[in-house]
C-alpha cells in the first residue's frame, strides 16, 4: 500500500513538473517569435525588400538553434529547474530592448539575434521531463512538453492585437513581466527528478562524445525537416499570407496561429503514437504527408478553404514528426546523454527553420512566386522519408 502511494505521489510530482516546464516553454517560444508576427508592419515601416524581411524573421532562429548545443550540455550539469529559470531571466533583456530600441533594421537584427536565447529552452525541457518519466512514458512526456511550441501560435495570434491595443513597447514590457514571474515559479515550485544526477564531465568532451553517436546525426537530419519545417512556416507564414494572398497583418496572424496550434496538438499525438506503433513509423507518416502537402502548395490553392486545408494538414504532419523524433531519441540514447544529444538535435531542427524563410524571400524576389520553395520542401521531405525507412528498419517496434 505504501509503495502504491509512493508511486502515485511520484507520478503526481512528474505531472506537476511536466506542466510547469510546458508553461515555461510556451512563454519562451512566444518571446522567441515576437518579431515574426510583426514583420509585415516592420517591412512596411522600414521599406524592406522581401529578402530583408526574410532575414529579419530568420535571425532569432539562428541563436535559438545553435545555442541549444551548449544549453543542452549545461542542463546535464545543472538540471532543468535552474536552467529553465535562467533562460526566462536572460530572455527579459532582449525582449525589453526590442520594445524600446527596435526602430531600425540593424537594431532589429541585433536584438533578434539575442532574442534567440528564448529558443534554447527546448534543449532544457526534453531531458528535464524525460528524467521524470518511465521509458515507456517518455514519448508521451516529450510530446506534451513539445506542445509548448504553441507559444508561436499565441504569438502569431495575440502579438499583433496587443501591439495594436497597447503599442509595441508596452507589449514587450508585458512579456518581460510574465517572463520574470515564470522564472520565479520555476525556481520555487519545480524540482529535478529524484533519479537525476548532475554530469560532472567537462562540456566539450561530452559534446564530442554525443557527436560520435550515430543516432545523434540521424535524428538531427529528421528533426531538421520536422521541426525546421514547423519553425519556418510558423515564423514566415504571416508574411507569406500577406504577400501571396493579400491578408492584413491581423488576419494573417490569426491564420498562422491556426497553423501553429494544429502542429502543437499533433506533437503529443505523435509522442503517444510513438509509444504504441513506434517512432519510426510515425516519422514515416510525417515526412510522406509533408511531401504531398508541399506538392499541393506548388499549385497555390485558392483561399480560403483549399489553401487553409493544405496548411492545416501540413502542420499536422510536421507536428507528428516532431513528436516522433524525440520519442526516437529517448529510445536510442542513454538517459545520461539525452540533454547533450537533445541540444544538438534541437539545434539541427532550429537551423532547419532558419534557412527556408531566407530561401522563400529570395525566391519571391527573383520569381514573384513561392513555387520553387515548395518544390524544394517536397524534395527534402521525400528524401528524408526514404532515409528513415532504410536507416531505422532494425529499431524494435513496441510490444
HELIX and SHEET records of a PDB file:
HELIX    1   1 UNK A    2  UNK A   32  1                                  31    
HELIX    2   2 UNK A   36  UNK A   38  5                                   3    
HELIX    3   3 UNK A   39  UNK A   46  1                                   8    
HELIX    4   4 UNK A   50  UNK A   78  1                                  29    
HELIX    5   5 UNK A   80  UNK A  101  1                                  22    
HELIX    6   6 UNK A  105  UNK A  115  1                                  11    
HELIX    7   7 UNK A  116  UNK A  121  5                                   6    
HELIX    8   8 UNK A  122  UNK A  132  1                                  11    
HELIX    9   9 UNK A  135  UNK A  137  5                                   3    
HELIX   10  10 UNK A  138  UNK A  146  1                                   9    
HELIX   11  11 UNK A  147  UNK A  150  5                                   4    
HELIX   12  12 UNK A  151  UNK A  154  1                                   4    
HELIX   13  13 UNK A  155  UNK A  159  3                                   5    
HELIX   14  14 UNK A  160  UNK A  166  1                                   7    
HELIX   15  15 UNK A  168  UNK A  189  1                                  22    
HELIX   16  16 UNK A  203  UNK A  211  1                                   9    
HELIX   17  17 UNK A  214  UNK A  244  1                                  31    
HELIX   18  18 UNK A  249  UNK A  277  1                                  29    
HELIX   19  19 UNK A  279  UNK A  298  1                                  20    
HELIX   20  20 UNK A  305  UNK A  332  1                                  28    
HELIX   21  21 UNK A  335  UNK A  337  5                                   3    
HELIX   22  22 UNK A  338  UNK A  367  1                                  30    
HELIX   23  23 UNK A  371  UNK A  391  1                                  21    
END                                                                             
